[in-house]
Amino acid sequence: MNFLKDPFDVIVCGAGHAGCEAALAAARMGVRTLVLSGNIDTIAQMSCNPAIGGVAKGQIVREIDALGGEMAVNTDVTGIQFRLLNASKGPAVQSPRAQCDKRAYALRMKHVLELQENLQVFQATVTGLIFKDGKVVGCRTNIDVDFHAKTVVITTGTFLRGLMHIGKNKNEGGRMGDYSAKTLSGSFLEAGIELERLKTGTPPRLLGRTIDFNNLEEQKGDFDPTLFAFHDTRDERDLFHVEQKGETLAGWKPGTDQVSCWITYTSEQTANVVNENLHLSAMYGGEIEGTGPRYCPSIEDKFVRFADRSRHLLFLEPEGRHTDEYYINGLSTSLPFETQIEMIRSISGLEEAQLLRPAYAVEYDFAPPTQVFPHLESKKVENLFFAGQINGTSGYEEAACQGLVAGVNAALKVRGDEPLVLKRHDGYIGVLIDDLVTKGTQEPYRMFTSRAEHRLLFNHGSSENRMFDYAKKYRLLADSRISKIEKKRSDIEGCIKWMNSNRVGELTWANLVRRNQPDFEMPKELMGYSKEVRDEAMYQVKYDGYLKREWKQVEKLKNVENIKIPVGFDFLTVNGLKKECALKLNDFQPANLGQASRISGVNPADISILMIRFSS
């Protein structure tokens, strides 16, 4: 292949968490892929907190792994602390979380991309797109070299006209020390794609040796860590070695040599410093037009919105094994540098702390996601896909799962195959994408368990089982892993069948599980199964009644989800449909009646009319 003259099948613009998953997914499906990054030394950079997972986010990472993505493995082998959140609650809402070594995470992911067959990594900033006959056919770069492709995936993160704020100070860039993509937005506007502004932020970083840990609460990792990747269905050598090339990837045995995080709190003095300087904050001083994340508020927001609270919780988290840099989780701000120092010195343990990097806010362009189809292809420009923060989301995990779906679908588009569309009852990825394309977002979208109406089905241990049909149909996993998952599913069924068939006195083992007997012990007949099989079987047995109720609800909703709407359908032609509703439906272009029913302003009467129209 001539690198400059022959077109690629897929070009991925951006190599953050969405871009990495998109590029790997497409290349692993056998199509020629190019990933362009303005700086290949910051591939998979953890611009904010060097942590993966958390409530609902942890489940997303396990779903990414079940669909052949890289984030879970990369987290496990570069993780420095693992904790299972909500461990005291039911398994459906338990979520794994890991603190990672920031440099090791990025280094390993970059190496994975470099070693991937069918994938070319190249450093250049995308300055514009190339269109022909209403389709995207390539992109222009800052080095005056054009690249052509059959499909293009946009994963630009916060770099589209990125502008950083520290008080009144402004610097162009998508993150501290990096560039701003200033001209690419013009290409989207030229193609009729609407853009709006969002804002996010990051806390200061501190020098660890200047922190006084003596009076702080230590937070250790779990003794028995919950990992993200499904190690029981993959070959362990895949974690560190690429056998055919003799390469060794960065990382260590998952869960070993965990480090501690530390807990502290803001003080009354902190509140006074913030409130007295609110007018100097970029957000409160009117310097920022973009909307910030409601569920990850700045410290200014916390003291304004929760004025009745005497203090706010902060976590001091190490950025890696081989650095003394600490991240202050919970202290995001856009206050001036001098005010940041005063604020930090008012916090217990940080009285003498030295700043390594100031906190800042960044605002950037995003394309409201109602402009893309459920498979993440643009409604305005054929062969153009969007994933990550450009779709209005916040978080590495939300970005990565979109990148995976966009990369798979770009490859499928090249092949002429039907797209991968995950449903709301499949998992959190399906919920996230459906929320974006049907409801849009006016603030950075973050996933929570409460967003999923079928969350009882989404315990993190079941991700492989839930995503298996898609992984097998689209060949997203190696044949050896597909076989192992099939064996695992069979073992789970066998384990459940045994518990339902065998008794202890008048009760079956399944009944004993559901009665929550405090002295219950796993019967020795099942100890031959793996822990992963036993855990999933126990979950399905214990919550059997609830899970059946959930599936009944899913079956009821399938009627409207299965009624497809033709692409480009004109709803103004439907008799009896109000014009206001028809115009809104024309704007959103839902793929089926289920999506149409979730659009704000579309009521049950409208759905009844549409059901008659599309069922006839």
Backbone torsions as a table, in degrees:
resi	resn	phi	psi	omega
1	MET	NA	132.3	173.9
2	ASN	-81.4	114.2	-172.8
3	PHE	-55.6	-36.2	-174.8
4	LEU	-93.1	-32.9	-171.1
5	LYS	-97.1	-38.7	-176.8
6	ASP	-81.1	134.7	-179.5
7	PRO	-71.2	146.4	172.4
8	PHE	-81.6	167.5	172.0
9	ASP	-81.2	-41.4	-177.5
10	VAL	-136.9	132.0	168.4
11	ILE	-113.5	130.3	175.7
12	VAL	-108.2	121.3	-178.7
13	CYS	-97.2	101.0	-177.9
14	GLY	115.7	139.2	-177.4
15	ALA	-127.8	42.6	169.6
16	GLY	-82.6	-153.5	-175.3
17	HIS	-69.7	-35.9	175.4
18	ALA	-70.8	-44.9	-177.8
19	GLY	-63.2	-40.3	179.4
20	CYS	-62.5	-46.5	-179.5
21	GLU	-66.9	-38.2	179.4
22	ALA	-63.5	-47.1	-177.8
23	ALA	-65.0	-44.4	-179.8
24	LEU	-65.6	-42.2	-179.3
25	ALA	-60.8	-47.8	-178.8
26	ALA	-64.1	-46.6	-177.9
27	ALA	-64.3	-39.9	-179.7
28	ARG	-68.6	-18.7	175.4
29	MET	-86.7	2.0	171.5
30	GLY	93.8	10.1	179.0
31	VAL	-101.2	149.4	-177.8
32	ARG	-70.8	121.6	-170.6
33	THR	-127.7	140.0	174.6
34	LEU	-121.9	131.3	173.1
35	VAL	-115.0	125.7	-178.8
36	LEU	-107.1	131.6	177.9
37	SER	-134.6	138.7	177.4
38	GLY	-64.5	-22.0	179.0
39	ASN	-152.8	104.3	-175.3
40	ILE	-73.3	-7.2	174.3
41	ASP	-79.5	-9.4	178.6
42	THR	-115.4	23.3	173.6
43	ILE	-58.4	133.6	179.4
44	ALA	58.1	31.5	178.4
45	GLN	-64.4	134.6	175.2
46	MET	-92.8	86.9	-171.1
47	SER	-65.2	-29.4	-179.5
48	CYS	-111.7	-125.6	-177.6
49	ASN	-69.0	128.3	177.4
50	PRO	-78.2	61.2	-179.4
51	ALA	-137.5	150.0	178.8
52	ILE	-125.5	139.6	175.9
53	GLY	97.7	-161.8	-173.7
54	GLY	118.8	-173.6	-176.5
55	VAL	-58.6	122.5	-177.5
56	ALA	69.1	-36.0	178.7
57	LYS	-65.6	-37.8	178.0
58	GLY	-61.7	-39.8	176.3
59	GLN	-64.0	-37.6	178.1
60	ILE	-60.3	-42.5	-178.4
61	VAL	-64.7	-38.4	177.2
62	ARG	-67.3	-34.1	175.6
63	GLU	-68.7	-37.2	174.8
64	ILE	-58.9	-44.2	178.9
65	ASP	-62.7	-40.2	-179.6
66	ALA	-66.4	-20.6	179.1
67	LEU	-102.7	13.4	173.7
68	GLY	91.6	10.1	-179.9
69	GLY	-77.6	174.6	-172.6
70	GLU	-106.3	-17.6	-170.8
71	MET	-57.8	-40.8	-176.0
72	ALA	-64.3	-49.6	179.6
73	VAL	-62.7	-43.2	-178.5
74	ASN	-61.6	-36.4	177.7
75	THR	-69.1	-45.9	-176.5
76	ASP	-59.7	-43.1	-173.3
77	VAL	-87.4	-5.5	175.1
78	THR	-121.3	8.2	-179.8
79	GLY	-73.5	141.7	178.8
80	ILE	-116.8	-9.8	171.5
81	GLN	-155.5	135.1	-179.6
82	PHE	-123.9	134.2	176.3
83	ARG	-140.6	142.0	174.6
84	LEU	-98.1	110.9	-179.2
85	LEU	-77.0	149.6	-178.8
86	ASN	60.7	32.9	-177.0
87	ALA	-61.5	-26.8	-179.0
88	SER	-83.8	-6.5	-179.4
89	LYS	-100.5	-175.3	-178.7
90	GLY	-66.1	153.1	-177.6
91	PRO	-58.1	-25.0	-177.5
92	ALA	-64.2	-29.3	-177.9
93	VAL	-110.8	6.0	174.1
94	GLN	-73.0	134.3	-173.1
95	SER	-135.4	125.2	176.2
96	PRO	-73.4	147.6	176.1
97	ARG	-143.0	144.1	179.3
98	ALA	-138.1	137.3	168.0
99	GLN	-87.9	131.7	-175.4
100	CYS	-111.5	159.1	167.6
101	ASP	-78.3	111.9	-171.7
102	LYS	-55.4	-46.7	-177.8
103	ARG	-71.9	-42.9	-179.3
104	ALA	-62.6	-39.7	179.5
105	TYR	-58.9	-51.4	-177.6
106	ALA	-66.9	-40.5	-178.3
107	LEU	-62.7	-44.4	-179.5
108	ARG	-66.7	-42.6	-178.9
109	MET	-63.6	-40.6	177.8
110	LYS	-60.3	-43.2	179.8
111	HIS	-64.3	-39.7	177.8
112	VAL	-60.1	-44.3	178.2
113	LEU	-62.7	-43.0	-177.6
114	GLU	-63.8	-31.7	-176.9
115	LEU	-90.0	-7.8	-174.3
116	GLN	-73.7	126.5	175.2
117	GLU	-62.3	147.9	178.8
118	ASN	71.3	8.3	-177.0
119	LEU	-122.9	127.3	176.1
120	GLN	-110.4	125.7	175.7
121	VAL	-100.7	132.6	-177.8
122	PHE	-146.5	140.3	-179.7
123	GLN	-93.3	113.8	174.6
124	ALA	-168.7	144.7	177.7
125	THR	-90.6	126.9	178.4
126	VAL	-75.4	123.1	-177.1
127	THR	-105.1	-16.2	-179.8
128	GLY	-174.5	164.9	178.1
129	LEU	-104.5	156.0	177.7
130	ILE	-110.5	124.5	-177.8
131	PHE	-114.4	151.7	174.4
132	LYS	-153.4	122.4	177.8
133	ASP	54.7	43.6	177.2
134	GLY	75.9	10.0	178.7
135	LYS	-122.9	154.3	173.0
136	VAL	-86.7	137.2	-177.8
137	VAL	-126.9	1.7	178.9
138	GLY	164.7	-167.5	-179.7
139	CYS	-147.2	154.9	176.9
140	ARG	-101.3	154.4	-177.7
141	THR	-130.2	169.3	-177.9
142	ASN	-72.3	-8.3	179.1
143	ILE	-102.4	17.7	178.3
144	ASP	60.4	32.6	174.0
145	VAL	-118.5	127.9	177.3
146	ASP	-97.3	141.8	175.3
147	PHE	-119.7	137.5	-177.7
148	HIS	-113.5	148.5	-178.5
149	ALA	-157.6	162.4	177.1
150	LYS	-77.3	-30.0	177.4
151	THR	-141.3	155.3	178.7
152	VAL	-133.5	133.4	177.6
153	VAL	-112.3	124.1	-178.7
154	ILE	-97.5	118.6	178.4
155	THR	-136.0	63.9	-169.2
156	THR	-86.9	-2.8	177.4
157	GLY	58.3	-128.6	-178.2
158	THR	-100.9	19.4	-171.2
159	PHE	-90.9	-13.9	-179.3
160	LEU	-69.3	107.9	-175.8
161	ARG	48.4	42.4	-179.6
162	GLY	-63.2	134.5	-179.2
163	LEU	-136.7	119.9	-176.7
164	MET	-97.0	143.1	-176.5
165	HIS	-126.4	127.8	167.1
166	ILE	-127.6	98.2	-171.9
167	GLY	62.3	-126.6	179.0
168	LYS	-85.8	-10.2	-179.0
169	ASN	-74.7	135.8	179.4
170	LYS	-128.7	138.0	174.5
171	ASN	-138.4	137.8	177.2
172	GLU	-73.0	139.0	178.1
173	GLY	154.5	152.0	177.3
174	GLY	-84.2	-19.8	172.8
175	ARG	-161.2	163.8	-176.3
176	MET	-56.5	127.5	177.7
177	GLY	84.9	6.1	-178.6
178	ASP	-126.7	-179.8	-170.2
179	TYR	-92.1	176.8	172.6
180	SER	-122.1	133.4	176.3
181	ALA	-84.5	95.9	-168.9
182	LYS	-89.3	-24.2	-172.6
183	THR	-105.4	-17.5	-175.5
184	LEU	-64.0	-33.7	179.3
185	SER	-56.5	-34.5	-180.0
186	GLY	-60.6	-34.4	178.5
187	SER	-65.4	-39.2	178.7
188	PHE	-66.4	-45.1	179.3
189	LEU	-62.4	-38.2	178.2
190	GLU	-60.8	-34.4	-178.7
191	ALA	-86.1	1.9	179.1
192	GLY	86.4	13.4	178.8
193	ILE	-88.2	123.7	-178.3
194	GLU	-75.4	144.2	177.4
195	LEU	-126.5	145.0	173.4
196	GLU	-135.0	179.3	-176.2
197	ARG	-113.6	140.8	171.8
198	LEU	-128.1	167.1	-178.9
199	LYS	-135.0	144.4	170.8
200	THR	-141.2	178.2	-176.8
201	GLY	-154.6	172.2	-179.6
202	THR	-146.1	150.7	-177.5
203	PRO	-81.8	174.3	173.5
204	PRO	-71.8	159.1	171.9
205	ARG	-112.1	142.4	-174.6
206	LEU	-118.9	156.6	174.4
207	LEU	-83.6	118.3	-172.1
208	GLY	-58.2	-37.4	-176.2
209	ARG	-69.7	-10.4	178.1
210	THR	-99.6	5.4	177.0
211	ILE	-93.7	136.9	176.5
212	ASP	-95.2	103.0	-176.1
213	PHE	-86.2	-4.7	-171.0
214	ASN	-58.3	-40.0	-176.4
215	ASN	-104.2	13.0	180.0
216	LEU	-96.1	153.8	179.9
217	GLU	-84.3	125.1	-178.9
218	GLU	-82.2	139.2	177.8
219	GLN	-123.4	105.0	-178.3
220	LYS	-89.3	163.0	174.9
221	GLY	-76.2	167.8	179.0
222	ASP	-68.5	140.4	178.1
223	PHE	-62.1	-40.6	177.7
224	ASP	-112.3	88.5	-170.2
225	PRO	-67.5	141.7	173.1
226	THR	-92.1	116.7	-177.2
227	LEU	-90.4	171.4	-176.4
228	PHE	-95.9	-41.2	-177.7
229	ALA	-78.9	153.7	176.1
230	PHE	-87.2	86.7	-174.9
231	HIS	-71.2	-21.7	-177.6
232	ASP	-73.6	-14.2	-179.8
233	THR	-114.8	12.6	177.9
234	ARG	-131.7	162.3	179.2
235	ASP	-80.1	126.6	-176.9
236	GLU	-59.5	-30.5	-177.9
237	ARG	-66.6	-18.1	178.3
238	ASP	-66.8	-18.4	-176.4
239	LEU	-71.3	-34.9	-171.5
240	PHE	-122.4	-17.8	-173.3
241	HIS	-125.2	148.6	169.5
242	VAL	-115.6	94.9	-166.7
243	GLU	-56.4	-43.1	-173.7
244	GLN	-67.5	-20.2	-179.4
245	LYS	-109.8	-6.6	-179.2
246	GLY	68.8	21.2	-178.4
247	GLU	-89.9	151.0	174.2
248	THR	-117.1	126.5	-179.3
249	LEU	-87.0	155.0	178.5
250	ALA	-67.1	157.2	175.2
251	GLY	130.7	-179.3	-177.7
252	TRP	-146.0	173.4	-179.3
253	LYS	-61.3	125.8	-176.5
254	PRO	-56.2	133.4	174.5
255	GLY	87.3	0.0	-177.9
256	THR	-90.6	151.5	173.6
257	ASP	50.0	53.8	-178.6
258	GLN	-70.9	149.7	179.5
259	VAL	-106.1	168.0	-179.1
260	SER	-100.2	149.8	165.7
261	CYS	-105.6	170.2	-175.1
262	TRP	-136.0	147.2	-177.2
263	ILE	-111.5	134.4	172.6
264	THR	-141.8	-177.4	-176.8
265	TYR	-140.3	153.7	169.9
266	THR	-69.9	164.0	-178.8
267	SER	-120.2	177.1	175.6
268	GLU	-62.3	-35.8	177.6
269	GLN	-64.3	-37.9	177.0
270	THR	-58.9	-45.5	179.9
271	ALA	-60.2	-41.8	179.8
272	ASN	-63.7	-42.8	-179.9
273	VAL	-61.1	-46.1	-178.2
274	VAL	-65.6	-50.3	-176.3
275	ASN	-63.9	-35.0	179.6
276	GLU	-72.2	-17.7	-176.2
277	ASN	-117.9	15.5	-178.8
278	LEU	-55.8	-36.9	-177.7
279	HIS	-66.2	-16.0	179.0
280	LEU	-93.4	-9.6	177.6
281	SER	-69.2	136.6	-179.9
282	ALA	-60.0	-35.9	-178.4
283	MET	-73.2	-46.5	-176.8
284	TYR	-84.6	-14.4	179.1
285	GLY	-90.2	4.2	177.0
286	GLY	82.2	13.6	-179.1
287	GLU	-80.7	-21.3	-175.0
288	ILE	-112.3	130.7	178.0
289	GLU	-97.9	-22.5	-177.5
290	GLY	-73.9	152.9	178.2
291	THR	-83.9	135.6	-179.2
292	GLY	-92.4	170.4	-178.4
293	PRO	-73.5	121.4	-179.5
294	ARG	-65.3	-34.9	-172.1
295	TYR	-95.9	4.6	172.2
296	CYS	-138.5	65.6	-169.2
297	PRO	-72.0	154.9	172.8
298	SER	-69.6	166.3	178.6
299	ILE	-65.7	-30.2	175.3
300	GLU	-61.8	-46.3	178.6
301	ASP	-59.3	-41.1	-177.2
302	LYS	-62.2	-44.5	-177.8
303	PHE	-74.3	-24.6	178.0
304	VAL	-82.3	-47.8	-174.8
305	ARG	-78.6	-27.1	-178.7
306	PHE	-123.0	55.3	-175.3
307	ALA	-63.5	-20.3	-178.0
308	ASP	-79.6	-12.1	-178.9
309	ARG	-84.6	136.2	-177.0
310	SER	-80.3	-23.3	-179.3
311	ARG	-156.5	163.3	179.2
312	HIS	-128.5	142.5	-176.1
313	LEU	-73.6	137.2	176.6
314	LEU	-130.9	146.1	176.6
315	PHE	-117.9	132.1	174.0
316	LEU	-99.2	115.0	-171.1
317	GLU	-123.3	127.2	179.8
318	PRO	-68.4	145.0	-178.4
319	GLU	-89.6	-4.5	178.0
320	GLY	169.4	174.3	179.7
321	ARG	-75.3	-31.6	-170.6
322	HIS	-114.5	35.2	174.4
323	THR	-146.8	155.2	177.6
324	ASP	-106.2	23.1	-178.2
325	GLU	-88.2	134.8	-180.0
326	TYR	-120.9	143.2	178.9
327	TYR	-101.5	132.9	178.7
328	ILE	-98.0	92.4	-178.4
329	ASN	-70.2	119.0	179.8
330	GLY	110.5	0.4	-176.1
331	LEU	-120.7	36.6	175.3
332	SER	-63.3	138.1	-177.6
333	THR	-161.0	159.8	172.2
334	SER	-124.0	22.9	177.0
335	LEU	-69.6	158.4	179.4
336	PRO	-59.9	157.7	-175.6
337	PHE	-57.2	-45.2	-178.4
338	GLU	-62.4	-38.4	179.1
339	THR	-68.4	-36.6	177.6
340	GLN	-60.0	-42.2	179.1
341	ILE	-62.8	-46.0	179.7
342	GLU	-61.4	-41.0	-179.2
343	MET	-65.4	-45.7	-178.1
344	ILE	-63.2	-41.1	-177.9
345	ARG	-66.8	-12.9	179.5
346	SER	-89.5	2.8	-175.1
347	ILE	-105.3	136.6	-178.4
348	SER	-57.2	128.4	-179.9
349	GLY	91.6	-14.8	-175.8
350	LEU	-113.1	15.6	-175.1
351	GLU	-59.4	-29.9	-179.4
352	GLU	-117.0	15.8	-173.7
353	ALA	-68.9	142.8	177.1
354	GLN	-103.8	135.6	177.8
355	LEU	-82.4	135.2	172.0
356	LEU	-97.7	-34.7	178.7
357	ARG	-143.2	139.5	177.7
358	PRO	-79.9	157.5	170.5
359	ALA	-73.7	154.9	176.7
360	TYR	-157.9	160.6	172.4
361	ALA	-107.6	150.2	176.4
362	VAL	-132.5	132.4	174.3
363	GLU	-113.5	151.2	-169.4
364	TYR	-157.9	163.9	177.3
365	ASP	-80.8	144.0	167.6
366	PHE	-138.7	158.5	-180.0
367	ALA	-103.5	110.6	-179.8
368	PRO	-44.5	124.5	-167.4
369	PRO	-72.2	-4.9	173.8
370	THR	-68.3	-4.9	178.7
371	GLN	-88.6	3.2	177.8
372	VAL	-120.6	155.1	175.6
373	PHE	-77.9	168.5	179.1
374	PRO	-60.4	-18.8	176.0
375	HIS	-94.4	10.7	172.5
376	LEU	73.9	17.6	172.4
377	GLU	-88.5	142.0	-179.6
378	SER	-61.8	140.5	174.1
379	LYS	-78.7	-19.6	-175.1
380	LYS	-92.8	-33.7	-175.2
381	VAL	-131.5	119.4	-179.4
382	GLU	-67.4	145.3	176.5
383	ASN	74.1	8.4	178.5
384	LEU	-108.3	123.5	-177.0
385	PHE	-116.9	148.6	179.9
386	PHE	-124.4	139.9	179.3
387	ALA	-152.3	142.2	174.6
388	GLY	95.0	-146.4	-173.5
389	GLN	-67.1	-19.6	175.1
390	ILE	-64.3	-21.6	176.0
391	ASN	-90.9	5.4	175.0
392	GLY	93.0	12.1	-179.4
393	THR	-92.8	168.6	178.3
394	SER	-132.0	132.2	176.8
395	GLY	116.1	144.2	179.4
396	TYR	-62.4	-41.4	-174.0
397	GLU	-68.3	-44.6	178.2
398	GLU	-61.2	-38.1	179.1
399	ALA	-68.5	-46.7	-175.8
400	ALA	-60.9	-42.8	-177.9
401	CYS	-67.3	-36.0	175.7
402	GLN	-66.4	-41.0	178.7
403	GLY	-59.0	-43.4	178.4
404	LEU	-59.5	-48.9	-178.8
405	VAL	-64.4	-42.1	179.8
406	ALA	-65.7	-41.0	179.3
407	GLY	-64.1	-43.5	177.1
408	VAL	-60.8	-45.8	-176.3
409	ASN	-72.0	-30.6	174.1
410	ALA	-63.8	-42.1	178.0
411	ALA	-65.3	-41.2	178.8
412	LEU	-65.4	-36.0	178.2
413	LYS	-63.8	-40.7	177.6
414	VAL	-61.2	-40.2	-179.1
415	ARG	-76.7	-18.2	-175.2
416	GLY	82.6	21.4	-179.0
417	ASP	-94.6	163.6	178.3
418	GLU	-68.0	146.4	-174.9
419	PRO	-75.8	159.1	172.0
420	LEU	-83.9	120.5	176.3
421	VAL	-129.2	111.9	178.5
422	LEU	-82.1	138.6	-178.3
423	LYS	-92.6	164.3	-177.8
424	ARG	-62.8	-29.9	-179.5
425	HIS	-87.1	-0.9	177.8
426	ASP	-80.0	-33.1	-177.1
427	GLY	163.9	-178.1	-177.3
428	TYR	-65.5	-30.0	177.6
429	ILE	-63.4	-41.5	178.0
430	GLY	-63.7	-40.0	178.3
431	VAL	-64.0	-47.2	-177.2
432	LEU	-58.0	-51.3	-176.6
433	ILE	-67.3	-39.9	179.1
434	ASP	-64.6	-41.1	176.3
435	ASP	-58.6	-44.7	-176.5
436	LEU	-64.9	-48.0	-171.7
437	VAL	-79.2	-20.5	-179.5
438	THR	-101.8	-32.9	-176.4
439	LYS	-107.4	-23.7	-173.8
440	GLY	69.9	-169.7	177.2
441	THR	-156.0	142.3	177.9
442	GLN	-106.5	2.0	179.2
443	GLU	-148.9	161.4	178.7
444	PRO	-54.7	121.2	-174.3
445	TYR	-80.6	129.1	176.8
446	ARG	-124.7	139.1	-178.6
447	MET	-81.5	136.9	173.5
448	PHE	-132.1	156.2	177.7
449	THR	-61.6	-31.4	-177.1
450	SER	-66.9	-16.2	179.6
451	ARG	-76.1	-16.1	-174.7
452	ALA	-102.5	116.4	-179.3
453	GLU	-71.4	-18.8	179.8
454	HIS	-113.3	34.5	-171.9
455	ARG	-63.8	-20.0	177.9
456	LEU	-63.9	-23.2	178.3
457	LEU	-80.9	-10.8	-166.8
458	PHE	-105.4	31.5	173.1
459	ASN	-57.2	142.6	-169.9
460	HIS	-62.9	-27.5	-179.0
461	GLY	-70.9	-15.0	-176.8
462	SER	-95.1	3.7	-172.3
463	SER	-59.1	-42.4	179.3
464	GLU	-61.7	-41.7	-179.7
465	ASN	-65.8	-42.4	-178.4
466	ARG	-68.0	-35.1	-175.8
467	MET	-96.1	1.4	-171.3
468	PHE	-60.5	-45.9	-176.9
469	ASP	-60.3	-38.4	177.9
470	TYR	-68.9	-44.2	-178.9
471	ALA	-60.9	-38.7	-179.5
472	LYS	-75.5	-43.8	-178.2
473	LYS	-61.7	-43.0	-176.1
474	TYR	-97.9	6.7	176.6
475	ARG	54.2	52.7	-178.3
476	LEU	-88.4	-11.9	-179.9
477	LEU	-124.2	157.0	176.8
478	ALA	-64.0	150.6	-179.2
479	ASP	-56.8	-36.9	-179.0
480	SER	-64.3	-37.9	179.9
481	ARG	-73.9	-37.3	175.7
482	ILE	-56.9	-44.1	-179.7
483	SER	-63.4	-40.5	-179.7
484	LYS	-67.2	-36.6	178.6
485	ILE	-68.5	-40.0	177.1
486	GLU	-60.1	-41.9	177.8
487	LYS	-64.9	-40.4	179.6
488	LYS	-63.8	-43.1	178.8
489	ARG	-62.4	-40.8	178.6
490	SER	-64.1	-40.0	178.9
491	ASP	-64.9	-39.9	179.0
492	ILE	-61.8	-45.3	178.3
493	GLU	-61.0	-41.0	179.5
494	GLY	-65.4	-38.9	179.1
495	CYS	-64.7	-44.2	179.3
496	ILE	-64.6	-43.2	-179.4
497	LYS	-61.2	-41.1	179.7
498	TRP	-63.5	-44.1	-178.3
499	MET	-66.7	-30.0	178.5
500	ASN	-80.6	-19.3	-173.5
501	SER	-101.8	-23.2	-174.8
502	ASN	-106.1	145.5	-171.1
503	ARG	-118.0	156.8	167.6
504	VAL	-123.3	99.4	-172.2
505	GLY	69.9	-126.6	-178.0
506	GLU	-88.6	-10.3	-175.0
507	LEU	-106.1	143.6	171.4
508	THR	-76.0	162.2	176.0
509	TRP	-60.3	-35.0	179.4
510	ALA	-62.4	-40.5	178.4
511	ASN	-65.7	-36.9	177.6
512	LEU	-63.0	-40.7	178.7
513	VAL	-61.9	-45.5	-177.5
514	ARG	-69.6	-20.5	178.9
515	ARG	-84.2	-1.8	177.3
516	ASN	55.9	45.3	178.2
517	GLN	-60.5	124.3	-176.3
518	PRO	-63.5	-28.1	-178.1
519	ASP	-99.9	18.3	-177.0
520	PHE	-65.9	133.2	174.6
521	GLU	-125.1	141.9	179.7
522	MET	-59.7	126.5	-179.7
523	PRO	-59.8	143.5	-175.1
524	LYS	-62.8	-24.5	179.9
525	GLU	-64.7	-19.9	-178.0
526	LEU	-102.0	-2.7	-176.2
527	MET	-71.1	-11.2	175.8
528	GLY	-75.2	-17.5	176.2
529	TYR	-79.5	156.2	178.2
530	SER	-68.4	160.5	178.8
531	LYS	-60.4	-39.6	-179.6
532	GLU	-62.0	-40.1	178.6
533	VAL	-67.2	-45.8	-178.8
534	ARG	-63.3	-42.4	-178.9
535	ASP	-62.4	-44.8	-178.6
536	GLU	-69.7	-38.5	177.7
537	ALA	-63.4	-42.7	178.7
538	MET	-61.7	-40.4	179.4
539	TYR	-61.8	-48.1	-177.3
540	GLN	-66.6	-34.7	178.8
541	VAL	-72.6	-46.4	-175.5
542	LYS	-63.0	-40.3	-175.7
543	TYR	-106.5	26.2	-174.4
544	ASP	-52.4	-48.1	-178.1
545	GLY	-63.4	-42.1	179.6
546	TYR	-67.3	-40.8	-178.7
547	LEU	-66.4	-39.2	177.6
548	LYS	-63.4	-38.7	178.2
549	ARG	-63.9	-40.9	177.8
550	GLU	-61.5	-44.1	-177.8
551	TRP	-67.8	-31.9	175.0
552	LYS	-62.9	-40.5	178.4
553	GLN	-66.0	-40.1	177.5
554	VAL	-60.8	-43.9	-179.1
555	GLU	-62.5	-38.2	178.3
556	LYS	-62.9	-41.5	-177.2
557	LEU	-75.6	-18.4	-178.3
558	LYS	-60.8	-28.3	-178.8
559	ASN	-55.9	-47.7	-178.7
560	VAL	-79.7	-31.2	179.3
561	GLU	-67.1	-30.5	-176.7
562	ASN	-85.3	-7.6	178.3
563	ILE	-87.1	102.8	-174.5
564	LYS	-78.9	152.2	175.9
565	ILE	-116.0	126.4	-178.5
566	PRO	-58.3	143.3	177.6
567	VAL	-62.0	131.7	177.9
568	GLY	79.2	11.6	-178.6
569	PHE	-61.8	139.0	178.8
570	ASP	-95.3	106.7	-177.2
571	PHE	-72.1	-14.3	176.9
572	LEU	-67.7	-14.6	-180.0
573	THR	-86.1	-3.0	-177.6
574	VAL	-87.1	116.7	179.2
575	ASN	-66.1	135.4	177.1
576	GLY	90.9	-11.2	179.8
577	LEU	-86.7	127.8	-179.3
578	LYS	-60.8	144.1	-176.1
579	LYS	-60.5	-40.1	-179.9
580	GLU	-60.0	-43.6	179.3
581	CYS	-66.9	-44.2	-179.1
582	ALA	-60.5	-41.8	179.7
583	LEU	-64.3	-40.4	179.4
584	LYS	-65.7	-41.8	178.1
585	LEU	-65.7	-36.8	176.3
586	ASN	-63.7	-35.3	-179.9
587	ASP	-71.0	-42.5	-176.8
588	PHE	-81.8	-33.0	-177.1
589	GLN	50.2	64.3	178.2
590	PRO	-63.6	150.7	-177.8
591	ALA	-83.6	-22.6	-179.9
592	ASN	-153.4	173.8	-177.2
593	LEU	-67.5	-28.0	177.2
594	GLY	-61.7	-45.8	177.7
595	GLN	-65.4	-40.0	179.5
596	ALA	-60.0	-37.9	-177.8
597	SER	-67.9	-20.4	-177.9
598	ARG	-94.4	-0.1	178.6
599	ILE	-80.3	130.3	-180.0
600	SER	-57.9	129.7	179.0
601	GLY	97.5	-10.6	176.0
602	VAL	-96.3	117.4	-174.2
603	ASN	-104.3	170.6	-178.0
604	PRO	-55.9	-34.2	178.1
605	ALA	-63.0	-39.9	177.8
606	ASP	-63.1	-40.9	-179.7
607	ILE	-65.5	-37.5	177.9
608	SER	-60.9	-43.1	178.5
609	ILE	-62.8	-44.0	-179.0
610	LEU	-68.0	-33.4	179.6
611	MET	-63.6	-40.2	177.0
612	ILE	-64.6	-42.2	-177.9
613	ARG	-63.3	-43.9	-173.1
614	PHE	-95.3	-6.0	177.7
615	SER	-95.8	-12.1	-176.6
616	SER	-82.3	NA	NA
